Amino acid sequence: MEAADFIWRNGEMVAWDEARVHVMSHALHYGSSVFEGVRCYSTPEGRVIFRLREHIRRLFDSAKIYRMKVPYSQEQMCQACRDIITVNGLQNAYIRPLVFMGVGTLALNGLQDCKIEVAVGAYEFGAYLGQAGIENGIDACVSSWSRSTSAAVPALAKAGGNYLTAQLICNEANRHGYLEGISVSAQGMVSEGSGENIFVIRDGKIYTPPLASSILGGITRDAVMKIAHSLGYSVAEESIPREALYIADELFLTGTAAEITPVKSVDQIEVGDGRTGPITKAIQEIFFGLFDGRQQDQWGWLDWIDRDAP
Ligand SMILES: Cc1ncc(COP(=O)(O)O)c(C=O)c1O
């Protein structure tokens, strides 16, 4: 991560190096934070943030699940995201809004006593799983770590603590030479990648695990479902058994960081013929077309920071 100049911190811009936290912050001990990952793209017409309002809404949903009151409005948080791009002069960037329980108490229920801190950072960012991965696919494995049931760890909240499992999944995959790990739910059905949702294609039909399979309700997942519909495909939100990954014709991961990354093998079993499949390619064309000017934004997903006059 390359340092930018400023971080938005509790309503003000502070220098990157000044955006520090106290070691007695509740979140540091217990994972009591919620956050978002949002992307800014530099398009031929200017800079856009992809689905900013939906990301900020999910941030507030995550906070609500943990009963944290965000001391700013959703519109103020959207503006903070636009401002952090502008003041830092970023082009293709990852934006990280964060709400966390600060100093006050180390009692587990710190809701009354801990200050709710809010920050937004951003930095220049490329393809998370590599440009070659986006084009040719990545090698993935099924993780030995499974997702907790939502009765223990609410998967729909994008909370700091959830990412302990994600780290185990990702680290294990990387140690064994895979770029990403795919976990199963507590019920043993396919859940998601460590930081991505998953789509499976077989016989021209598209499937993705339902929210009940302990997944984060991905904003890219939703975009891909809408893009697929626009191409005449329906997407079945269905429980997916592990072995369906091995016999899929096409497989891809979706996420703000990973965008749309095909998977070319799972546990060293080739997916289809090992090449990015036609349905995946068609969906990628529309998705990436939104940012290089080839595709009209018929969904209202682009939040313009600056738009050059045509
Ligand atoms: C665990 C997990 N699942 C799925 C996703 C994909 O969600 P989105 O498309 O909203 O980035 C992410 C990334 O934020 C994630 O961390």
The ligand as an ORCA input file, in Angstrom:
! r2SCAN-3c Opt
* xyz 0 1
  C     -15.937    -12.006      2.697
  C     -16.296    -11.236      1.481
  N     -17.206    -11.751      0.642
  C     -17.567    -11.102     -0.476
  C     -17.010     -9.887     -0.804
  C     -17.445     -9.179     -2.049
  O     -18.243     -8.078     -1.718
  P     -18.279     -6.771     -2.617
  O     -18.588     -7.217     -3.990
  O     -19.360     -5.955     -2.029
  O     -16.947     -6.134     -2.507
  C     -16.057     -9.320      0.034
  C     -15.437     -8.038     -0.278
  O     -15.810     -7.041      0.231
  C     -15.702    -10.008      1.210
  O     -14.787     -9.490      2.039
*
